[in-house]
Every structure is written in structure tokens, then in C-alpha cells.
Amino acid sequence: MNVLVTGAAGFIGMHLSKRLIEEGYHVIGIDSLNPYYSVSLKNDRIENIGKINFDFYQIDLCDYKKLEDIFKSHQIEKVFNLAAQAGVRYSLENPHAYVQSNLVGFFNILELSKIFRVKHFLFASTSSVYGLNKSLPFQEDFDTDHPLTLYAASKKSNEVIAHSYSYLFDLPVSGFRFFTVYGPWGRPDMALFKFTKAILDGKPLDLFNHGDMIRDFTYVDDIVEGIYLASTKTPDGNDSFDFNNPPSSDSPSRYKIFNLGNSKPVQLIDYVKAIEANLGKKAKINNLPMQMGDVYATHASIEKISNWVNFSSGVSIEEGIKRFVDWYRSYYEV
């Protein structure tokens, strides 16, 4: 079976591509290789995937014609759309990148999935859509109408657009709200990568709100497991839809949205201590106030996806950080 993975040179995209190949799929990977962070790291991820049952194309999702050519050349049965301009804080600096990649690019890949009648469209959303929700853990039916950043707003838009396409065109859709993903081959702009580098370099690391924040850190293998399991089960259809008495937001047509998290949140300062323990070196900390757009706590309820595909998170923070540090020392020859 041919499957398409967008953002294949990305952190999660690389790990997912390798898993799909191991499961016997032929993966068509696309990525723009934009310079938001190290292109050499992205190229190394592509090399890490290998060449067996993997074809890679450097394409921007905004280039509709090139995307269309991919769909015409390969009989694609499932689409895993992970390509996006990532980063909550970067959306404050370069909002145009989010509109192009996360809105225009997302629409292009969704429209082509409709035209070429893919069997299942799966896409990445984010826990950031929960905004200032105070009730924990976050559940999929919570209010997500008040995102705090353009990044979160763009992902909320993805959910809404995908929902409409699923209903109008009977397109099976599964979306995933990721909770603070970490692990080997991670992005240099994420906390674990930055903290590890700063400690090893003997430089201060920036700790917002003095480390008094709670995050549901989720190891990348658990994220990939959730996506893969969901991809093996097509969302149920709904033959009747009463506009005067609509069902819940994720029920019409063949659309489901899931949290993907560890569901065991930790204090940010404890996360730093776990990194210190693995590095055998103390951090120099630059305490800062809460940054604009940040939330105090995230915590995923994973009951919905657990009931749907028997998902459970399996990698502890201690083990996950150890695996990352081992990879970092090896990759950067530290």
C-alpha cells in the first residue's frame, strides 16, 4: 500500500515513516526542507529513513501542481499530514509562514485527498488549541474556540476545515492533538534539545515562569504508536444527519479528533532535573516570567483514543530523556 507522509524530514515525520515501512507500507515522503532550523538535521533524518520502500520529494505544500503530480504518479491510499510551520513562539515573529504552510498548504493536501479519494486522511493538530482551559485533564470535547497564538489558531482551523471536508465528501479523517513531543532527532527549538545543549555548553538556559509550569511531555514513539494504531481503523460513518438536532462536534460523517499524550504531566523544573541527572552536570538557570502565549499546564486525557484503538503511553520521562541524551551525544559527538 502506498501512503503519503508530509513533513517526512521532520521530527515526528521521520519516526512515523520508519514505522510505516517496518509495517510493510511503501512511503512517499515530501518535505520543503525549509530553513526554520538546521536543514542538515532534516537531510540526516531522510538518510536515516533509508531508501527501501521510501521515495522522497522536496515539495512545498503550497505548490498545488507539484502535489497533484505526486497524487497522479502514485496510487495513494492513506495520507499522514504532519507538515506544518511549527513553534508557538515563532508564530509571534513570522506569522506569514503559518498562514502559508498551515492554512494554504493544509488545504491543498486535503483537497487532493478528496479528489483522489484516499481511504484515510490523518493529520497533526496540537494541544495548544485548548488555550486557557483550566480544567485538567484536557478532553476532546472541551472548548477550543479561544486559541492564544496564531500557531494554535491555524491548527484549530485545520480541525474545522477537515471536519467540513469529512462531512461533505465522506472523507475518513483522524486528527491528533499532540502534547509536547520529545525524543531522539527532535527539533532544536524545543525544550529538551535547548536545555541539553545549554547544560553541555555551560551556558544559562531560559526557564519561563521560574520553572513553575506543568507539561504533558510525550515520547515520540508513543505518538507514532497512537497515529499508527488509529490509521488501521477507519472512523465510522454516520448515515443520517439532522441539522435541527446535530450530534456532538466530532460525530458527523467520518471524523474523529484525539488527544495523544503521556497523561502523566510533570513540573518543568523536574524535567530539567531529569536532564541534569542524565548529563551528570548542573544547569545554569536564567529565570524568566511567563512568556506571552504560554499556558501554565497541559494534561491529556487519552481515554478516547485508548477506547478506540487500545492505545497506552509506555515510555517514562526518565527513560525518554536518557534515550534523547544518548542520541544527542552520539549525533553531535559530545
Sequence and secondary structure as in RCSB ss.txt:
>XXXX:A:sequence
MNVLVTGAAGFIGMHLSKRLIEEGYHVIGIDSLNPYYSVSLKNDRIENIGKINFDFYQIDLCDYKKLEDIFKSHQ
IEKVFNLAAQAGVRYSLENPHAYVQSNLVGFFNILELSKIFRVKHFLFASTSSVYGLNKSLPFQEDFDTDHPLTL
YAASKKSNEVIAHSYSYLFDLPVSGFRFFTVYGPWGRPDMALFKFTKAILDGKPLDLFNHGDMIRDFTYVDDIVE
GIYLASTKTPDGNDSFDFNNPPSSDSPSRYKIFNLGNSKPVQLIDYVKAIEANLGKKAKINNLPMQMGDVYATHA
SIEKISNWVNFSSGVSIEEGIKRFVDWYRSYYEV
>XXXX:A:secstr
 EEEEETTTSHHHHHHHHHHHHTT EEEEEE   TTS HHHHHHHHHHH STTEEEEE  TT HHHHHHHHHHS 
EEEEEE      TTHHHH HHHHIIIIIIIHHHHHHHHHHTT SEEEEEEEGGGGTT  SSSB TTS  S  SSH
HHHHHHHHHHHHHHHHHHHT  EEEEEE  EE TT  TTSHHHHHHHHHHHT EEEEEGGG  EE  EEHHHHHH
HHHHHHTS     S   TTS   TT STTEEEEEE  S  EEHHHHHHHHHHHHTS  EEEEE   TT  SB  B
  HHHHHHH       HHHHHHHHHHHHHHHTT 
